[in-house]
Amino acid sequence: MTTTSFTEFCDELGPWKVMHLWDPSVELRAILVVDNVACGPSIGGVRMAPDVDVSEVFRLARAMTMKNAAAGLPHGGGKAGIVADPHTADREVLVRAFARGIRDIVEYIPGPDMGTDERCMGWVLDEIGRAAGLPRVLGGIPLDELGATGFGLAECAEVAAPFADLELRGARVAVEGFGNVGRHAAAFLEERGCRLVAASDSTGAIHAPDGIDVAALASAKRETRSVTGYTSAQRIDPKDLFVVPCEILIPAARPDCIHEVNARSIEAKLILQGANIPATAAAETLLHERGVVSVPDFIANAGGVMCAAFEYRGGTEANAFEAITDKIRRNTEEVLRRSREEGLEPRRAALDLARERVIEAGSYRASGG
Ligand code: NAD
């Protein structure tokens, strides 16, 4: 990263600490960004991907600052990236080495993210005594097994639908990234009368205008490790998933998958940002101008971190789900109402709301944040 690009990230909120870890004994390269701790110790996932870089980790850490503040959690925002293929045979060795490397950064509580899971957090806990998103046997609330984020996205959809002049019953849904977030979001929306018509993963994409049975797709993916294992649908180019005819689009995998080019052709009226930072700023502006309602990541996908934070503080699964319903519905309503009344892009309205909370929390700290 160049100096100029680094300073582009610096503002009155952070980043508070940026760390690069290199452990040649196990060939670990990792990045940690603790963005802001005004609301409390930062909490955020550990991503494992071969192409994760400082800029991605910073943007994700900032999204966590905003997400945790918007959700009213007593936590700041942080994120980590381990530069490795998550399918590596050395996963446990790398995760344990990473954990030892961040032992002293007590203002960061690691959780699972793409490429890591509850087992990884069990190893982190074993190494350094702090982690969230743990296996149930270690006192965890298994957020991915329960589908906390997908549940929150469905709650968000109920509130957002009228802002997009949409009825959930019968609405067609396309999901990019049929993983922990995407699969559960599709299932919870199916319960509310929506119809999944397209889905993708890292191996390909499928489309079935008459509908895809979510449970059957999940079981086909489990067996074949690919959405294309579901044979009652047509294979499509993964790029085309974004532009299939549908009412609701859920990006639930990689950053910036909605960009200036495909944003012009998206047919959905409502986008629920399941993934973190799934759309470029230019794409969000374009979508807003086209009248597409796009609920920002840190409002729509807060279910997972809410579960993790409740777990970390000894709360129960029932408390966590009640809070997800309450916070995500209230925040979605407030952001979309402010957006409509003040003519702002939803992200601007959401950032204003979260920033106000972070700045107010910082006013109670001697260091200012
Ligand atoms: P996951 O690893 O369980 O699932 C990701 C899915 O995306 C997999 O099916 C994978 O094959 C697919 N994928 C990867 N690259 C792809 C590509 N280029 N095109 C299409 N599909 C691709 O991860 P997850 O936990 O579901 O997380 C997905 C996104 O949601 C990430 O951005 C993550 O940060 C965000 N998120 C997750 C949670 C959570 O509770 N798990 C909470 C908030 C945000």
Residues whose N, C-alpha, C, O or C-beta is under 5 A from the ligand:
A	BS01	NAD	D113 M114 G115 T149 E176 G177 F178 G179 N180 V181 G182 S200 D201 S202 A252 A253 R254 G274 A275 N276 N301 G304
